[in-house]
């Protein structure tokens, strides 16, 4: 009986033991998810999280001055962890600068952030980026890399009779995109 009591106490103490520090791995370029011509991207919209899976059919670009003078753009075409299609297209004026920047449809006169997930399509009416690393190779026009988190508001396509849809969804995510992957 004494051994069972000691075993129970040790198990209870072990189960209740908490580390003094919680280690959170930051999104950096040092990990395997953001080596040259590689990257990571995840987005949560509504109650669903989509994490990009890099495979032999994944494609993405993160470019400057390719799709418009003095604008940054990225295109992601891949699948997520549930084998659902992810297609993201973003075009913004200027470069990805360190710090926090907000873009809104009232400031921009074009759809600047399109989000296609599985069979659903959305556009962003507002997005805020918190860029923690941005290394633009101006000669090539390629970011090597951009590391950021983002939050925003999305709506489903299409507009009907020129009226915006009534649905509004929050979205958030992170990315570390480094260079180009084209198959």
TAFENTA-V123602 format. One record per residue. N is the residue number from 0. RES is the residue in three letters. PSI is psi in whole degrees, 0 to 359 (NA if undefined). OMEGA is omega in whole degrees, -180 to 180 (999 if undefined). NEAR is the number of other ideal C-beta (glycine too) atoms within 10 Angstrom. Layout:
# TAFENTA-V123602
<<N RES PSI OMEGA NEAR> <N RES PSI OMEGA NEAR>>
This chain:
# TAFENTA-V123602
<<0 UNK 324 -179 5> <1 UNK 321 180 6> <2 UNK 322 180 7> <3 UNK 319 179 8> <4 UNK 316 179 9> <5 UNK 315 178 10> <6 UNK 316 179 10> <7 UNK 316 -180 10> <8 UNK 317 179 10> <9 UNK 317 178 10> <10 UNK 317 180 10> <11 UNK 315 179 10> <12 UNK 318 179 9> <13 UNK 317 -180 8> <14 UNK 327 -178 7> <15 UNK 351 -179 7> <16 UNK 130 177 7> <17 UNK 138 175 6> <18 UNK 148 178 6> <19 UNK 326 -179 4> <20 UNK 141 173 6> <21 UNK 126 -179 6> <22 UNK 124 177 6> <23 UNK 125 180 6> <24 UNK 117 -179 7> <25 UNK 157 176 9> <26 UNK 107 -178 18> <27 UNK 173 178 13> <28 UNK 357 -177 18> <29 UNK 341 -178 9> <30 UNK 170 -178 13> <31 UNK 346 -177 7> <32 UNK 356 -178 17> <33 UNK 36 173 22> <34 UNK 172 179 14> <35 UNK 137 -177 11> <36 UNK 45 177 13> <37 UNK 182 177 19> <38 UNK 178 176 28> <39 UNK 151 179 20> <40 UNK 132 171 23> <41 UNK 148 180 16> <42 UNK 135 173 24> <43 UNK 127 179 16> <44 UNK 130 -171 18> <45 UNK 234 179 13> <46 UNK 14 -174 6> <47 UNK 134 178 15> <48 UNK 135 178 14> <49 UNK 121 180 24> <50 UNK 122 -179 17> <51 UNK 133 175 24> <52 UNK 121 177 17> <53 UNK 125 175 16> <54 UNK 191 -175 9> <55 UNK 357 177 6> <56 UNK 358 -180 10> <57 UNK 143 176 19> <58 UNK 140 169 14> <59 UNK 156 174 24> <60 UNK 148 174 19> <61 UNK 99 -165 27> <62 UNK 160 175 19> <63 UNK 135 178 21> <64 UNK 22 178 14> <65 UNK 326 -176 14> <66 UNK 13 -179 15> <67 UNK 146 -179 13> <68 UNK 129 178 6> <69 UNK 48 175 9> <70 UNK 153 178 16> <71 UNK 147 -179 24> <72 UNK 146 165 17> <73 UNK 150 177 23> <74 UNK 130 177 16> <75 UNK 130 176 23> <76 UNK 106 -174 19> <77 UNK 196 173 21> <78 UNK 163 176 18> <79 UNK 187 -177 19> <80 UNK 344 179 12> <81 UNK 16 180 11> <82 UNK 26 176 8> <83 UNK 149 -178 14> <84 UNK 136 171 14> <85 UNK 123 173 23> <86 UNK 117 -178 15> <87 UNK 133 176 21> <88 UNK 127 -177 17> <89 UNK 135 173 22> <90 UNK 123 -176 19> <91 UNK 149 176 18> <92 UNK 147 176 13> <93 UNK 197 -179 11> <94 UNK 163 172 16> <95 UNK 108 -179 23> <96 UNK 153 177 12> <97 UNK 143 179 12> <98 UNK 196 -174 10> <99 UNK 130 178 11> <100 UNK 135 179 16> <101 UNK 137 177 11> <102 UNK 143 -177 21> <103 UNK 151 178 14> <104 UNK 339 177 18> <105 UNK 337 178 8> <106 UNK 333 -177 10> <107 UNK 139 -176 13> <108 UNK 29 178 7> <109 UNK 162 175 7> <110 UNK 111 -173 14> <111 UNK 347 -177 22> <112 UNK 104 178 23> <113 UNK 136 -176 17> <114 UNK 113 175 26> <115 UNK 118 -178 16> <116 UNK 116 -177 19> <117 UNK 245 -179 15> <118 UNK 6 -177 7> <119 UNK 142 179 16> <120 UNK 136 -179 14> <121 UNK 159 168 23> <122 UNK 150 180 20> <123 UNK 132 173 21> <124 UNK 342 177 18> <125 UNK 142 175 16> <126 UNK 142 176 23> <127 UNK 126 177 16> <128 UNK 138 169 22> <129 UNK 99 -175 14> <130 UNK 123 -180 17> <131 UNK 344 176 16> <132 UNK 134 178 17> <133 UNK 115 -179 18> <134 UNK 95 -178 13> <135 UNK 124 171 20> <136 UNK 97 -173 11> <137 UNK 326 -179 9> <138 UNK 318 179 6> <139 UNK 340 -175 13> <140 UNK 29 -177 14> <141 UNK 133 175 20> <142 UNK 134 -178 25> <143 UNK 66 10 18> <144 UNK 188 163 25> <145 UNK 129 178 25> <146 UNK 126 -176 25> <147 UNK 162 166 22> <148 UNK 159 180 15> <149 UNK 153 174 20> <150 UNK 155 179 15> <151 UNK 187 179 23> <152 UNK 132 -178 17> <153 UNK 160 178 23> <154 UNK 153 -179 16> <155 UNK 153 172 16> <156 UNK 163 -10 13> <157 UNK 166 170 7> <158 UNK 148 179 11> <159 UNK 128 -180 7> <160 UNK 37 178 4> <161 UNK 4 -180 5> <162 UNK 134 179 7> <163 UNK 152 178 13> <164 UNK 157 -178 13> <165 UNK 347 -179 7> <166 UNK 142 178 10> <167 UNK 124 180 11> <168 UNK 140 172 18> <169 UNK 147 174 11> <170 UNK 159 178 21> <171 UNK 164 178 15> <172 UNK 186 179 21> <173 UNK 155 172 17> <174 UNK 152 169 27> <175 UNK 103 -178 22> <176 UNK 132 -172 26> <177 UNK 97 175 25> <178 UNK 222 -172 20> <179 UNK 139 169 18> <180 UNK 113 176 19> <181 UNK 132 -179 9> <182 UNK NA 999 8>>
